[in-house]
């Protein structure tokens, strides 16, 4: 009986004899994976993530805002199982494609304001202040990844189902921050109703553009920590014999 139990503990698999498909959720949206076994210790795994969300006509600080979250990635990893009969693994990998970004646009109403480099700008009543912004989480379209996790998509003890969990990071580079201004705004709120002396074209005025550039530099510093993007996913996978 003991010998039988020992033989059942781990199934001997020929290289590339098993294939698995999986799905789940991650910090980058819906997660899809496929894997095959290379040898006792290694799997080759491909993974993709996708998420898209749009929002329109919401009001934030007297601005009408529309936004879009667009996450899309694809990559591959080499899963190393130091103890093949167990699920723990280490997985160096690479993103071949990274399209993660967040975009938003906003249009002000009379009296609404934004602060740029310490200066308040109040939107003009006849030609409202507009803002378009993009946060790019894909400075490196191809990026190195390093993760760890539990759950072998090709179970070494036989069976078909597994429940893989993954935690790590993608080294995607410092996020890009791009902001553009349109319309007119005034530094004196009383001028906003009648396009007074302190109102300027935000797209062309030297002072406004200087304040914008300084503010964008601060925002870039604030999001610099996201140059290492967290990876977290869990789901279910099914393995089957192919040869």
N, C-alpha and C positions, 0 to 999 in steps of 0.2 A: 504493500500500500504506500509506504514512504517513497519508494522509487517511482511509483506512478504519479504521486503528487509532485515530485521534483520535476519529472518530465513535462508535467502540465504547466509548470510555473512560467516557462517561456517557450514560445513557438519559434522554430527555426524557419526563417523566411529567405527565399532567394531574392537577390537584388532586383528592384523594380518589379516585384511580383504583386505588390499591393498598391491600390490607389484609393484615396479618400477625398471626399468632398464635405465641406463644412460651411456653416453660416452662423451669424450671431450679430452682436452689436459692439461698437467701439466708440472711442472719443472722436472718431472721424466719420461716424455714421454706421450704415449697414456694412457688416464685415462678411466677405466671402473668401474662402480658402480652398486650396487643393494641395494634396501632398502625395509623395510616393517614397518608398523606402529605398535607401542606397546600400546600406549594410546594417549590421546589428545595432550600431550606435548612431547612425545618421539618417535623417530624412531630408528631402528637398521639398520645400514648401513655397507656394505662391499665394499672395494675399492681395485683395483689393478692398477699398472702402469707398462708399459713396453716400453723400447726404446733401440735399438742397432744400432751402427754406426761403420763402419770400414773404415780406410783410409790406403793406402799403397803407398810407393815410393814417398813421398813428401820430399822436401829438406828444412831443417831448419838449418841455420848456418853451412852449408857444411856437415851436417849429413843427411843420408837417413833414413827417419822415417816412421814407421808403427804404427798405434794405433787402439784401440778398446774401445768404450764407451758401457758399458753394464749396464743398469738400469732395475731392476725388483723388485717390492715390492708388498706385499699383506697384508691387515689389516682390522680392523673393528673399527667402532666408534658408540658411543651412542649420537645421535643428540637431544639436548634439545632445544625446542622452547618455550621461556618464554611467548611469545604472539602468540598463535597457529594460529591465523588468518593471521599472517604476516610471512615473510620469515626468519627473523633473528634467528640465532641459535648459540649455544655453543656446541662443540663436543670433549669431551675427548675420546681417543682411543688408540689402540696399533697396531704396525706392528708385524705380526706373522712371516713375512719373509722379509729380506732385503738383496738383492744381488747387491747393487749398487757399481760399481767400474770402474776405468779407467786404462787401461794398454797401455804401449807404449814400442817400441824397436827402437834403433837407431844404425846405423853403420857409423863410420867416414870415410872420405876420407883423403888422404895425406894432412897434414897441418891443418886439422880441430882440434878444441880444445874444452875442457871443463874446467871449473874452479871449483875446489873442495877445500873448506876451504882456499881460497886465492891462491891456486897453480894452474897454468895453465898446463894442460896435452895435448900434441899434438899427434895425432894418428900416429902410425907407418905405413909405406908404405906396408910392407910385411904381417903384421898381424894386421889389423885395429882394433882400439878401438871399442868395442861394449857396449851397455848399455841396460838393461831391467829394467823397472820401473812399479810399480803398486801403484795406489792411491785407497785405500779402504775406501769407505764411509759407511761401514757396520760393524764397530767395535762391535756394539750391533746388532746381527741378529734379536732380538726381542726388540722393542723400544716403549716407551710411546710417544703419539702424543697429541697435543692440537691445535685445530683450531676453527675458527669462520667463519661465512659465511652468505650467503643470498640465499634463494630459497629452498623451501621444495619439495623434490622429491615425497612426498605424499601430494598433495595440500589439505589443510583443507577447501578450498572454493569450492571443486569439480574441475572437469576438469582433463585433462590427462597430459598436457605438463608443464614442468618447466625448468628453466635455472639456475641451481645451480652454485654458485661461492664460493670458499673456500680459506682461507688464514690462515697460522699458521706455526707450526714447528714440526719436529720429532727429538727426543733427541737420536741421533744415536751414540754418543760418539766421542772422538777425532779420526780423520781419521788416518789410518795406511799408512805409506810410506815405501815401500820396493824397494831398488835399487841394482842391481847386475852389475858388470863390467866384461868384457872379453877382450881378445886381449892385445896388447901392446901399450904403449904410452910413450912419452918422455917429460921431463921438459924443454929441450932445443930444440927449433923448428928446428935448423939445423941438429939435430940428427935423425929427423923423416924420412928423405929420405933413410938413410942407417943403421938404427937400431944402433945408436951410444951409447955411454957410459951411457947416462942418461935415456935410454929406459928400461922399466920394464914391467913385466907381471902384469897387473892391477888386475887380479883375485887373485893373491897370494902375491904380494908385501906388506910388512907390512906398509910402509909409505903411499902407495896409499889407502890401506884399512882404515887406520886411518883417512886420509883426507876425505874419503867417509863417514865414520861413523859420523864424526863431521858435515859434510855438510847435511847429512840426518836429523840429530837432528835439524838443523836450518830450514830445509824444514818442518819438523813436527811442529815446533813452528809457522811457517808462516800459515799453514792450520788449526791450532788448533781451529780457530773460527768456522769451519764447523762441530764441534761436535753437533751443533744445525742446522739441515738441513731444509731449508725453504720449506714450502708446499704452492703451489699456483696452483689452477686449476679452470677451468670453462668449461661448456658444456651444454648438453641438456638431459633431462630425460623424460620418458613416464611411466605413472602409469596406472594400470588396476585393476579391482575388481577380487578377487580370491575366496571370500566366503561371 
